């Protein structure tokens, strides 16, 4: 098997994991199947690269993220809704400002480092707000992304 064929198989697994279309019980069976394929990758240098890629993938899949607090989850939802909202530049400004205020209220309800992490979610909203203020004519009304004119 050449390295490109192996890479394609591994990428399919990564895509399935990212799309959450593979069951946990099937995931590790698929990892075992890919590991078996690695032995057939030629030349040896490509096999070593495939082995390193598999080790990296296994580390990523085994990572246990710390649980998210209810407050952080609420703030992430507010941020996501604001970033994907539709409307005119004025409507988007209102949505972003409201979301930033809501994230501030959520952050004020918790203590310590968690409050800072929640407040940090407003930075991306502030950058979008600044873009709209500086380039109101470059906004589309479909999710608020700005169009680059060249």
MODELLER restraints for C-alpha pairs under 7 A, 6 or more apart:
rsr = mdl.restraints
at = mdl.atoms
rsr.add(forms.Gaussian(group=physical.xy_distance, feature=features.Distance(at['CA:1:A'], at['CA:40:A']), mean=5.51, stdev=0.5))
rsr.add(forms.Gaussian(group=physical.xy_distance, feature=features.Distance(at['CA:1:A'], at['CA:41:A']), mean=4.77, stdev=0.5))
rsr.add(forms.Gaussian(group=physical.xy_distance, feature=features.Distance(at['CA:1:A'], at['CA:42:A']), mean=6.29, stdev=0.5))
rsr.add(forms.Gaussian(group=physical.xy_distance, feature=features.Distance(at['CA:2:A'], at['CA:41:A']), mean=5.36, stdev=0.5))
rsr.add(forms.Gaussian(group=physical.xy_distance, feature=features.Distance(at['CA:2:A'], at['CA:42:A']), mean=5.67, stdev=0.5))
rsr.add(forms.Gaussian(group=physical.xy_distance, feature=features.Distance(at['CA:3:A'], at['CA:41:A']), mean=5.94, stdev=0.5))
rsr.add(forms.Gaussian(group=physical.xy_distance, feature=features.Distance(at['CA:3:A'], at['CA:42:A']), mean=6.99, stdev=0.5))
rsr.add(forms.Gaussian(group=physical.xy_distance, feature=features.Distance(at['CA:3:A'], at['CA:46:A']), mean=5.88, stdev=0.5))
rsr.add(forms.Gaussian(group=physical.xy_distance, feature=features.Distance(at['CA:16:A'], at['CA:22:A']), mean=5.64, stdev=0.5))
rsr.add(forms.Gaussian(group=physical.xy_distance, feature=features.Distance(at['CA:38:A'], at['CA:47:A']), mean=6.13, stdev=0.5))
rsr.add(forms.Gaussian(group=physical.xy_distance, feature=features.Distance(at['CA:38:A'], at['CA:50:A']), mean=6.41, stdev=0.5))
rsr.add(forms.Gaussian(group=physical.xy_distance, feature=features.Distance(at['CA:38:A'], at['CA:51:A']), mean=6.70, stdev=0.5))
rsr.add(forms.Gaussian(group=physical.xy_distance, feature=features.Distance(at['CA:39:A'], at['CA:47:A']), mean=6.97, stdev=0.5))
rsr.add(forms.Gaussian(group=physical.xy_distance, feature=features.Distance(at['CA:41:A'], at['CA:47:A']), mean=5.01, stdev=0.5))
rsr.add(forms.Gaussian(group=physical.xy_distance, feature=features.Distance(at['CA:71:A'], at['CA:106:A']), mean=6.34, stdev=0.5))
rsr.add(forms.Gaussian(group=physical.xy_distance, feature=features.Distance(at['CA:72:A'], at['CA:118:A']), mean=6.03, stdev=0.5))
rsr.add(forms.Gaussian(group=physical.xy_distance, feature=features.Distance(at['CA:75:A'], at['CA:103:A']), mean=5.49, stdev=0.5))
rsr.add(forms.Gaussian(group=physical.xy_distance, feature=features.Distance(at['CA:75:A'], at['CA:106:A']), mean=6.71, stdev=0.5))
rsr.add(forms.Gaussian(group=physical.xy_distance, feature=features.Distance(at['CA:75:A'], at['CA:118:A']), mean=6.56, stdev=0.5))
rsr.add(forms.Gaussian(group=physical.xy_distance, feature=features.Distance(at['CA:78:A'], at['CA:99:A']), mean=5.98, stdev=0.5))
rsr.add(forms.Gaussian(group=physical.xy_distance, feature=features.Distance(at['CA:79:A'], at['CA:99:A']), mean=6.51, stdev=0.5))
rsr.add(forms.Gaussian(group=physical.xy_distance, feature=features.Distance(at['CA:79:A'], at['CA:121:A']), mean=6.82, stdev=0.5))
rsr.add(forms.Gaussian(group=physical.xy_distance, feature=features.Distance(at['CA:82:A'], at['CA:95:A']), mean=6.00, stdev=0.5))
rsr.add(forms.Gaussian(group=physical.xy_distance, feature=features.Distance(at['CA:82:A'], at['CA:96:A']), mean=5.69, stdev=0.5))
rsr.add(forms.Gaussian(group=physical.xy_distance, feature=features.Distance(at['CA:82:A'], at['CA:99:A']), mean=6.28, stdev=0.5))
rsr.add(forms.Gaussian(group=physical.xy_distance, feature=features.Distance(at['CA:84:A'], at['CA:143:A']), mean=4.71, stdev=0.5))
rsr.add(forms.Gaussian(group=physical.xy_distance, feature=features.Distance(at['CA:84:A'], at['CA:144:A']), mean=6.77, stdev=0.5))
rsr.add(forms.Gaussian(group=physical.xy_distance, feature=features.Distance(at['CA:85:A'], at['CA:143:A']), mean=5.07, stdev=0.5))
rsr.add(forms.Gaussian(group=physical.xy_distance, feature=features.Distance(at['CA:85:A'], at['CA:144:A']), mean=6.55, stdev=0.5))
rsr.add(forms.Gaussian(group=physical.xy_distance, feature=features.Distance(at['CA:86:A'], at['CA:92:A']), mean=6.87, stdev=0.5))
rsr.add(forms.Gaussian(group=physical.xy_distance, feature=features.Distance(at['CA:86:A'], at['CA:141:A']), mean=5.36, stdev=0.5))
rsr.add(forms.Gaussian(group=physical.xy_distance, feature=features.Distance(at['CA:86:A'], at['CA:142:A']), mean=5.13, stdev=0.5))
rsr.add(forms.Gaussian(group=physical.xy_distance, feature=features.Distance(at['CA:86:A'], at['CA:143:A']), mean=4.58, stdev=0.5))
rsr.add(forms.Gaussian(group=physical.xy_distance, feature=features.Distance(at['CA:86:A'], at['CA:144:A']), mean=5.85, stdev=0.5))
rsr.add(forms.Gaussian(group=physical.xy_distance, feature=features.Distance(at['CA:87:A'], at['CA:141:A']), mean=4.74, stdev=0.5))
rsr.add(forms.Gaussian(group=physical.xy_distance, feature=features.Distance(at['CA:87:A'], at['CA:142:A']), mean=6.93, stdev=0.5))
rsr.add(forms.Gaussian(group=physical.xy_distance, feature=features.Distance(at['CA:88:A'], at['CA:141:A']), mean=5.58, stdev=0.5))
rsr.add(forms.Gaussian(group=physical.xy_distance, feature=features.Distance(at['CA:89:A'], at['CA:132:A']), mean=6.35, stdev=0.5))
rsr.add(forms.Gaussian(group=physical.xy_distance, feature=features.Distance(at['CA:89:A'], at['CA:136:A']), mean=6.05, stdev=0.5))
rsr.add(forms.Gaussian(group=physical.xy_distance, feature=features.Distance(at['CA:89:A'], at['CA:139:A']), mean=6.62, stdev=0.5))
rsr.add(forms.Gaussian(group=physical.xy_distance, feature=features.Distance(at['CA:93:A'], at['CA:129:A']), mean=6.12, stdev=0.5))
rsr.add(forms.Gaussian(group=physical.xy_distance, feature=features.Distance(at['CA:96:A'], at['CA:125:A']), mean=6.10, stdev=0.5))
rsr.add(forms.Gaussian(group=physical.xy_distance, feature=features.Distance(at['CA:96:A'], at['CA:129:A']), mean=6.59, stdev=0.5))
rsr.add(forms.Gaussian(group=physical.xy_distance, feature=features.Distance(at['CA:100:A'], at['CA:122:A']), mean=5.45, stdev=0.5))
rsr.add(forms.Gaussian(group=physical.xy_distance, feature=features.Distance(at['CA:100:A'], at['CA:125:A']), mean=6.92, stdev=0.5))
rsr.add(forms.Gaussian(group=physical.xy_distance, feature=features.Distance(at['CA:103:A'], at['CA:118:A']), mean=6.87, stdev=0.5))
rsr.add(forms.Gaussian(group=physical.xy_distance, feature=features.Distance(at['CA:103:A'], at['CA:119:A']), mean=6.40, stdev=0.5))
rsr.add(forms.Gaussian(group=physical.xy_distance, feature=features.Distance(at['CA:103:A'], at['CA:122:A']), mean=6.80, stdev=0.5))
rsr.add(forms.Gaussian(group=physical.xy_distance, feature=features.Distance(at['CA:104:A'], at['CA:119:A']), mean=6.06, stdev=0.5))
rsr.add(forms.Gaussian(group=physical.xy_distance, feature=features.Distance(at['CA:107:A'], at['CA:115:A']), mean=4.51, stdev=0.5))
rsr.add(forms.Gaussian(group=physical.xy_distance, feature=features.Distance(at['CA:107:A'], at['CA:118:A']), mean=5.49, stdev=0.5))
rsr.add(forms.Gaussian(group=physical.xy_distance, feature=features.Distance(at['CA:107:A'], at['CA:119:A']), mean=5.83, stdev=0.5))
rsr.add(forms.Gaussian(group=physical.xy_distance, feature=features.Distance(at['CA:108:A'], at['CA:115:A']), mean=6.58, stdev=0.5))
rsr.add(forms.Gaussian(group=physical.xy_distance, feature=features.Distance(at['CA:132:A'], at['CA:139:A']), mean=6.90, stdev=0.5))
rsr.add(forms.Gaussian(group=physical.xy_distance, feature=features.Distance(at['CA:138:A'], at['CA:146:A']), mean=5.53, stdev=0.5))
rsr.add(forms.Gaussian(group=physical.xy_distance, feature=features.Distance(at['CA:138:A'], at['CA:147:A']), mean=5.31, stdev=0.5))
rsr.add(forms.Gaussian(group=physical.xy_distance, feature=features.Distance(at['CA:139:A'], at['CA:145:A']), mean=6.32, stdev=0.5))
rsr.add(forms.Gaussian(group=physical.xy_distance, feature=features.Distance(at['CA:139:A'], at['CA:146:A']), mean=4.53, stdev=0.5))
rsr.add(forms.Gaussian(group=physical.xy_distance, feature=features.Distance(at['CA:139:A'], at['CA:147:A']), mean=6.09, stdev=0.5))
rsr.add(forms.Gaussian(group=physical.xy_distance, feature=features.Distance(at['CA:140:A'], at['CA:146:A']), mean=6.12, stdev=0.5))
rsr.add(forms.Gaussian(group=physical.xy_distance, feature=features.Distance(at['CA:140:A'], at['CA:147:A']), mean=6.88, stdev=0.5))
